[in-house]
Amino acid sequence: MSVGGYFIRAVNLPRFWYYWAHFIDFQTYAFDLLTYNDFHGLVLACATLEDGSCFCDYPSSLIAQGQCALAGDDVLQNLQISGISFGLYTSILLIIALVYRVLLYVVLVFKKR
């Protein structure tokens, strides 16, 4: 999770961690898929302050349209998760799981000898 973008955005990671650990971490792809699934197409209500102004946790494109709400796609855009491919990310997750299993099998075979 440390290099997957949950605690620290991936672009803010030190370059050493970003280029190899971020892209082989299965949690990177799982987090992006789950976040996209949860927020895509969702509209969240924002708080209305005492002076009548609207306060949202993320910048909202709906405020300009006169709604005191936050689109889930705005959250995804702010987290830089928009435009992901379910098929590609699912395939990457399956490949990572397969590689880990093969590596574990190889370790067990050599450990037995």
Backbone bond lengths (Angstrom), bond angles and torsions (degrees), N, CA, C in turn:
res aa  C-N    CA-C-N  psi(-1)  N-CA   C-N-CA  omega(-1)  CA-C   N-CA-C  phi
1 M - - - 1.439 - - 1.522 111.49 -
2 S 1.300 116.39 -25.02 1.461 119.10 -177.84 1.519 112.04 -66.09
3 V 1.326 117.56 -34.19 1.462 120.30 -179.28 1.523 111.94 -105.19
4 G 1.314 118.00 0.81 1.457 121.71 -177.05 1.506 114.60 -85.56
5 G 1.311 118.73 -10.83 1.448 121.27 178.67 1.512 114.28 102.15
6 Y 1.330 117.82 5.56 1.461 119.84 -179.06 1.526 111.11 -81.13
7 F 1.318 117.19 -51.08 1.462 120.91 -179.19 1.528 111.72 -83.18
8 I 1.303 115.79 -43.07 1.461 122.64 179.26 1.522 106.79 -127.50
9 R 1.307 116.71 134.09 1.463 118.81 177.29 1.515 109.45 -59.75
10 A 1.312 114.81 144.01 1.460 120.20 -174.92 1.526 112.42 -58.80
11 V 1.310 118.04 -36.01 1.470 120.04 -178.93 1.524 111.94 -69.97
12 N 1.327 118.30 -17.30 1.463 121.83 178.83 1.523 112.79 -92.90
13 L 1.325 117.68 -2.31 1.460 121.02 177.70 1.527 109.93 -70.49
14 P 1.328 117.42 151.28 1.464 118.89 171.87 1.532 109.53 -59.82
15 R 1.312 116.39 145.55 1.467 120.45 -174.91 1.523 112.84 -55.14
16 F 1.323 117.15 -35.69 1.464 119.93 -179.62 1.518 110.85 -58.05
17 W 1.316 118.57 -44.67 1.462 122.10 -178.49 1.515 111.97 -78.48
18 Y 1.317 116.54 -33.13 1.464 119.51 -174.26 1.520 111.98 -66.64
19 Y 1.299 118.23 -40.63 1.455 120.09 -171.03 1.511 114.52 -77.99
20 W 1.297 120.48 -27.04 1.464 117.90 179.63 1.522 112.15 -118.40
21 A 1.314 118.57 -47.79 1.467 120.12 -174.68 1.523 111.69 -70.63
22 H 1.305 117.23 -36.32 1.465 120.38 -178.39 1.531 111.36 -63.96
23 F 1.309 117.42 -39.71 1.460 120.14 -173.69 1.522 113.75 -86.42
24 I 1.333 119.70 -14.93 1.466 119.84 175.14 1.522 112.14 -100.44
25 D 1.317 117.45 -3.83 1.461 121.52 179.52 1.527 109.60 -79.68
26 F 1.337 116.72 120.50 1.461 119.69 -178.41 1.524 111.62 -65.52
27 Q 1.325 117.32 -25.46 1.464 119.88 -178.97 1.527 112.05 -69.32
28 T 1.310 117.78 -23.48 1.461 120.74 175.35 1.517 110.15 -59.30
29 Y 1.325 115.90 -49.92 1.461 121.01 -176.44 1.527 111.09 -74.87
30 A 1.326 117.29 -37.56 1.467 120.25 178.78 1.526 110.71 -66.23
31 F 1.324 117.67 -42.32 1.466 121.19 178.65 1.526 111.00 -62.44
32 D 1.327 116.87 -44.08 1.463 120.00 179.20 1.523 111.35 -63.02
33 L 1.334 117.10 -43.04 1.468 120.23 179.27 1.523 111.92 -64.29
34 L 1.315 117.00 -45.82 1.464 120.06 -178.88 1.530 111.90 -66.62
35 T 1.319 116.84 -40.99 1.458 120.10 178.91 1.522 110.71 -65.36
36 Y 1.322 116.71 -42.81 1.468 120.38 177.90 1.525 110.59 -62.53
37 N 1.321 116.61 -42.62 1.461 121.04 179.72 1.529 111.38 -63.61
38 D 1.312 117.65 -37.31 1.465 121.21 -177.55 1.527 113.16 -76.31
39 F 1.328 118.25 -38.01 1.460 120.57 -170.39 1.524 115.35 -102.46
40 H 1.318 119.20 -20.23 1.467 120.66 -176.32 1.528 110.68 -64.29
41 G 1.319 115.90 122.88 1.459 121.73 178.27 1.515 115.07 80.96
42 L 1.312 118.13 2.72 1.461 122.45 -178.22 1.529 110.18 -89.55
43 V 1.318 116.38 145.03 1.466 121.32 174.71 1.522 107.45 -121.64
44 L 1.329 116.15 122.91 1.459 122.59 -177.42 1.525 110.01 -108.08
45 A 1.312 116.73 143.48 1.462 120.95 177.39 1.525 109.45 -78.28
46 C 1.311 115.92 143.13 1.464 121.96 176.70 1.522 109.35 -105.94
47 A 1.309 115.59 162.91 1.466 120.95 -179.55 1.526 110.26 -78.80
48 T 1.320 115.16 137.37 1.461 121.02 173.99 1.526 107.76 -98.96
49 L 1.312 116.17 121.74 1.459 121.28 -177.68 1.524 110.60 -78.78
50 E 1.329 116.18 169.04 1.469 121.59 -177.34 1.524 113.06 -60.50
51 D 1.320 116.59 -32.14 1.469 119.24 -179.74 1.528 112.61 -82.86
52 G 1.329 117.05 4.02 1.460 121.69 177.35 1.511 114.59 91.63
53 S 1.324 117.36 -4.17 1.461 119.57 178.77 1.524 110.20 -81.12
54 C 1.287 114.82 163.20 1.464 121.91 -175.59 1.526 109.63 -104.72
55 F 1.335 116.99 137.70 1.461 121.80 178.22 1.524 109.05 -125.25
56 C 1.332 116.20 121.22 1.467 122.23 176.31 1.527 108.74 -118.14
57 D 1.323 116.79 152.74 1.461 121.11 -179.75 1.525 112.38 -70.01
58 Y 1.318 117.00 -27.32 1.461 122.96 178.57 1.527 108.26 -125.11
59 P 1.315 118.24 157.99 1.466 119.63 175.06 1.529 110.27 -59.70
60 S 1.323 116.33 131.59 1.463 121.00 -174.63 1.521 111.02 -115.61
61 S 1.320 115.42 134.71 1.463 120.42 175.50 1.521 111.24 -82.09
62 L 1.325 117.61 -12.80 1.461 121.13 -177.87 1.523 112.64 -81.46
63 I 1.327 117.81 -20.63 1.467 120.49 179.41 1.529 110.02 -64.70
64 A 1.332 117.05 -37.28 1.466 120.60 178.48 1.526 111.54 -65.25
65 Q 1.336 116.69 -22.22 1.464 121.52 178.86 1.526 111.69 -91.26
66 G 1.330 117.23 3.36 1.452 121.38 177.12 1.515 114.75 90.35
67 Q 1.319 118.38 9.85 1.462 121.84 178.43 1.522 109.03 -103.91
68 C 1.315 115.96 139.21 1.465 120.20 174.84 1.523 107.40 -93.88
69 A 1.325 114.94 71.53 1.460 121.19 -175.63 1.524 109.04 -148.75
70 L 1.316 114.33 165.55 1.458 122.27 -179.93 1.517 108.36 -125.35
71 A 1.307 116.86 124.30 1.463 121.06 177.13 1.527 109.09 -79.02
72 G 1.319 116.22 139.24 1.454 120.48 177.89 1.515 112.01 -61.11
73 D 1.331 116.92 -31.01 1.461 120.33 177.84 1.530 111.69 -66.55
74 D 1.335 117.29 -27.31 1.467 120.31 174.29 1.527 110.84 -68.15
75 V 1.323 116.42 -37.18 1.469 120.70 176.23 1.525 109.53 -64.21
76 L 1.333 116.69 -45.29 1.462 120.97 179.27 1.525 111.15 -61.84
77 Q 1.311 116.52 -40.88 1.461 120.27 178.96 1.531 110.21 -65.15
78 N 1.321 117.30 -39.54 1.458 121.13 179.08 1.524 111.53 -67.04
79 L 1.338 116.89 -35.37 1.467 121.32 177.53 1.526 112.33 -83.97
80 Q 1.321 117.23 -2.04 1.464 124.27 -179.34 1.520 111.71 60.62
81 I 1.337 115.97 45.80 1.458 122.07 179.80 1.529 111.00 -115.81
82 S 1.299 119.22 -0.33 1.458 120.60 -176.56 1.530 110.58 -71.79
83 G 1.320 115.23 148.82 1.456 121.07 175.48 1.513 115.17 80.84
84 I 1.327 118.56 27.15 1.459 119.97 178.75 1.526 109.77 -88.33
85 S 1.314 116.26 159.54 1.459 122.44 -179.86 1.526 108.94 -107.77
86 F 1.348 116.23 120.16 1.466 119.93 178.98 1.524 111.30 -59.31
87 G 1.317 116.75 -44.75 1.464 120.68 -178.38 1.513 112.51 -61.81
88 L 1.327 116.53 -45.57 1.462 120.84 -179.04 1.520 111.14 -64.94
89 Y 1.325 117.16 -47.88 1.461 120.32 -177.75 1.525 111.61 -66.99
90 T 1.324 117.76 -37.43 1.465 120.50 176.59 1.521 110.27 -65.46
91 S 1.325 117.26 -41.43 1.467 120.77 177.52 1.522 111.02 -62.26
92 I 1.316 116.73 -42.34 1.466 120.40 178.68 1.523 110.44 -62.07
93 L 1.334 117.35 -42.11 1.468 120.49 178.03 1.521 111.44 -61.76
94 L 1.326 117.14 -42.68 1.464 120.48 179.03 1.526 111.42 -66.09
95 I 1.322 117.26 -40.01 1.464 120.61 178.74 1.526 110.61 -65.46
96 I 1.322 117.62 -42.72 1.467 120.50 178.21 1.524 110.36 -61.37
97 A 1.337 117.76 -43.61 1.468 120.93 178.75 1.524 110.73 -62.52
98 L 1.324 117.16 -41.34 1.464 120.91 179.33 1.526 111.17 -65.11
99 V 1.320 117.25 -43.17 1.471 121.01 179.35 1.527 110.36 -63.37
100 Y 1.324 117.81 -42.62 1.464 120.24 178.29 1.525 111.15 -62.05
101 R 1.316 117.71 -40.22 1.466 120.58 179.53 1.524 111.56 -66.90
102 V 1.322 117.18 -41.45 1.464 120.49 178.44 1.526 109.97 -64.68
103 L 1.322 117.15 -43.30 1.469 119.96 178.15 1.525 111.67 -62.31
104 L 1.312 117.13 -40.55 1.460 120.41 177.36 1.523 110.87 -63.74
105 Y 1.319 117.28 -40.82 1.462 120.98 178.39 1.530 110.61 -62.45
106 V 1.322 116.65 -43.15 1.467 120.51 179.14 1.526 110.22 -62.97
107 V 1.305 117.50 -42.42 1.467 120.99 178.01 1.521 110.50 -61.86
108 L 1.326 117.58 -43.40 1.463 120.54 179.67 1.521 111.95 -65.45
109 V 1.315 117.93 -37.41 1.468 121.04 178.67 1.521 110.07 -64.83
110 F 1.328 117.48 -45.71 1.463 120.19 -179.85 1.526 111.98 -71.43
111 K 1.305 117.60 -29.85 1.463 121.34 178.54 1.528 110.70 -69.24
112 K 1.337 116.05 -33.32 1.463 121.33 -178.30 1.525 111.27 -69.74
113 R 1.324 117.58 -29.95 1.474 121.54 -176.91 1.480 112.27 -73.07
